[in-house]
Amino acid sequence: MQQVYLDNHSSTKLDARVYEAMLPFLKDFYGNPQSLHSFGYKSYQAIENARNQLAQLINAQSEEIIFTSCGSEAN
């Protein structure tokens, strides 16, 4: 019997493409993007790149894209 997981409200399987894109930042470039040092700058650049890509995808301005850490913070 095959099980079908439908409880994506609590968690969702990570897409393999997302995993591959995030791996360098989980292993090597984990500096705080809000820091002033160069170690965090790679993270900052990656976030800004993602913001710009998402804005283009949905035909928005990058300033309109706000990333939050969770649903509660977003609310």
Short mmCIF file of the C-alpha atoms (twelve columns), coordinates in Angstrom:
data_MODEL
# 
_entry.id   MODEL 
# 
loop_
_atom_site.group_PDB 
_atom_site.id 
_atom_site.type_symbol 
_atom_site.label_atom_id 
_atom_site.label_alt_id 
_atom_site.label_comp_id 
_atom_site.label_asym_id 
_atom_site.label_seq_id 
_atom_site.Cartn_x 
_atom_site.Cartn_y 
_atom_site.Cartn_z 
_atom_site.pdbx_PDB_model_num 
ATOM 1  C CA . MET A 1  0.000  0.000  0.000   1 
ATOM 2  C CA . GLN A 2  1.308  3.449  -0.901  1 
ATOM 3  C CA . GLN A 3  0.914  6.291  1.575   1 
ATOM 4  C CA . VAL A 4  -0.004 9.763  0.314   1 
ATOM 5  C CA . TYR A 5  1.185  12.608 2.540   1 
ATOM 6  C CA . LEU A 6  -1.293 15.500 2.613   1 
ATOM 7  C CA . ASP A 7  -0.253 17.355 5.785   1 
ATOM 8  C CA . ASN A 8  1.740  20.092 4.052   1 
ATOM 9  C CA . HIS A 9  0.327  22.579 6.537   1 
ATOM 10 C CA . SER A 10 2.872  21.470 9.135   1 
ATOM 11 C CA . SER A 11 5.792  20.642 6.832   1 
ATOM 12 C CA . THR A 12 6.560  20.168 3.184   1 
ATOM 13 C CA . LYS A 13 9.220  18.047 1.531   1 
ATOM 14 C CA . LEU A 14 12.057 20.179 0.259   1 
ATOM 15 C CA . ASP A 15 12.305 20.287 -3.513  1 
ATOM 16 C CA . ALA A 16 15.631 18.865 -4.754  1 
ATOM 17 C CA . ARG A 17 16.349 22.065 -6.719  1 
ATOM 18 C CA . VAL A 18 15.907 24.162 -3.585  1 
ATOM 19 C CA . TYR A 19 18.196 21.814 -1.660  1 
ATOM 20 C CA . GLU A 20 20.927 22.127 -4.299  1 
ATOM 21 C CA . ALA A 21 20.624 25.922 -4.381  1 
ATOM 22 C CA . MET A 22 20.712 26.208 -0.585  1 
ATOM 23 C CA . LEU A 23 23.482 23.681 0.090   1 
ATOM 24 C CA . PRO A 24 26.393 26.138 -0.258  1 
ATOM 25 C CA . PHE A 25 24.723 28.446 2.277   1 
ATOM 26 C CA . LEU A 26 24.061 25.632 4.721   1 
ATOM 27 C CA . LYS A 27 27.650 24.346 4.538   1 
ATOM 28 C CA . ASP A 28 30.053 27.124 3.572   1 
ATOM 29 C CA . PHE A 29 28.465 30.575 3.308   1 
ATOM 30 C CA . TYR A 30 26.463 30.735 6.522   1 
ATOM 31 C CA . GLY A 31 27.414 34.277 7.538   1 
ATOM 32 C CA . ASN A 32 24.709 36.561 8.870   1 
ATOM 33 C CA . PRO A 33 23.487 38.618 5.880   1 
ATOM 34 C CA . GLN A 34 22.816 41.589 8.168   1 
ATOM 35 C CA . SER A 35 26.425 41.728 9.393   1 
ATOM 36 C CA . LEU A 36 28.878 44.299 8.139   1 
ATOM 37 C CA . HIS A 37 31.731 41.828 7.643   1 
ATOM 38 C CA . SER A 38 32.601 40.180 4.343   1 
ATOM 39 C CA . PHE A 39 31.675 36.701 5.630   1 
ATOM 40 C CA . GLY A 40 28.006 37.679 5.670   1 
ATOM 41 C CA . TYR A 41 28.126 39.544 2.386   1 
ATOM 42 C CA . LYS A 42 27.822 36.373 0.259   1 
ATOM 43 C CA . SER A 43 24.609 35.533 2.088   1 
ATOM 44 C CA . TYR A 44 23.350 39.070 1.599   1 
ATOM 45 C CA . GLN A 45 24.107 38.916 -2.135  1 
ATOM 46 C CA . ALA A 46 22.289 35.587 -2.450  1 
ATOM 47 C CA . ILE A 47 19.189 36.951 -0.723  1 
ATOM 48 C CA . GLU A 48 19.151 40.041 -2.922  1 
ATOM 49 C CA . ASN A 49 19.605 37.864 -6.023  1 
ATOM 50 C CA . ALA A 50 16.674 35.686 -4.951  1 
ATOM 51 C CA . ARG A 51 14.581 38.806 -4.273  1 
ATOM 52 C CA . ASN A 52 15.311 40.138 -7.770  1 
ATOM 53 C CA . GLN A 53 14.588 36.785 -9.439  1 
ATOM 54 C CA . LEU A 54 11.283 36.438 -7.614  1 
ATOM 55 C CA . ALA A 55 10.290 40.006 -8.461  1 
ATOM 56 C CA . GLN A 56 10.949 39.359 -12.143 1 
ATOM 57 C CA . LEU A 57 9.005  36.109 -12.008 1 
ATOM 58 C CA . ILE A 58 5.855  37.759 -10.648 1 
ATOM 59 C CA . ASN A 59 6.311  41.115 -12.406 1 
ATOM 60 C CA . ALA A 60 6.917  43.070 -9.199  1 
ATOM 61 C CA . GLN A 61 9.500  45.510 -7.912  1 
ATOM 62 C CA . SER A 62 12.236 43.922 -5.797  1 
ATOM 63 C CA . GLU A 63 11.434 46.401 -2.996  1 
ATOM 64 C CA . GLU A 64 7.992  44.774 -2.745  1 
ATOM 65 C CA . ILE A 65 9.452  41.364 -1.876  1 
ATOM 66 C CA . ILE A 66 9.857  40.823 1.860   1 
ATOM 67 C CA . PHE A 67 11.259 37.555 3.174   1 
ATOM 68 C CA . THR A 68 10.218 36.414 6.639   1 
ATOM 69 C CA . SER A 69 11.393 33.498 8.750   1 
ATOM 70 C CA . CYS A 70 7.948  32.041 9.397   1 
ATOM 71 C CA . GLY A 71 4.196  32.497 9.019   1 
ATOM 72 C CA . SER A 72 3.858  34.099 12.449  1 
ATOM 73 C CA . GLU A 73 6.444  36.730 11.586  1 
ATOM 74 C CA . ALA A 74 4.708  37.370 8.269   1 
ATOM 75 C CA . ASN A 75 1.378  37.892 10.020  1 
# 
